[in-house]
Amino acid sequence: MNTKMIGTVAALGLVSAGAFAGTSYETASVTESRAIYEVVEISTPQEQCWEEEAVVVRHENGNRSSTPVIVSTILGGAIGNAIGHNKSNQRVGAVLGAVLGHSIGRDIMRSNESPSSREYQTVQRCETVYQQHEEERLVGYQVTYLYNGEEYSVRTNTDPGDEIRVRVSVQPVL
């Protein structure tokens, strides 16, 4: 036989060996199924509320006229303008006088206000806090089973019961 023919026969032998290989499913007896737990930390948000006394300040402002502020701003600007010697100095004086007059007018208004009153009021305050606790969670089962007199072990998501399904592959040894 030549080498080309030997290669073809060998290839046919491999293909035919694959045709005899097969996969089937059978059941095996479970000897032990042990639950596996993990401890996990759980964080639960909770709202905590409490009551506390708060100070409420009230200003009794009767008549809140802006007239004193306006009049003092105009007078301050006029006085600042009159003090300046040339046009540039008069502008600067008018601006500075208006600012100073405005400040004086605000002080006059504040001094005319009625005194403020203080009240105490109970208010509710709340905040979210997180309570930590540990919890055991089932993560799977460690299953031991017998198949053909051999003992095997596998981890599963569910408890298989008394039997477990196994896949059996048969392949020839060449």
Secondary structure, DSSP 8 states (H G I E B T S, - for coil): --HHHHHHHHHHHHHHHHHH-EEEEEEEEEEEEEEEEEEEEEEEEEEEEEEEEEEEEE---S----HHHHHHHHHHHHHHHHH-SSHHHHHHHHHHHHHHHHHHHHHHHHHHS---EEEEEEEEEEEEEEEEEEEEEEEEEEEEEEETTEEEEEEESS--TTEEEEEEEE----
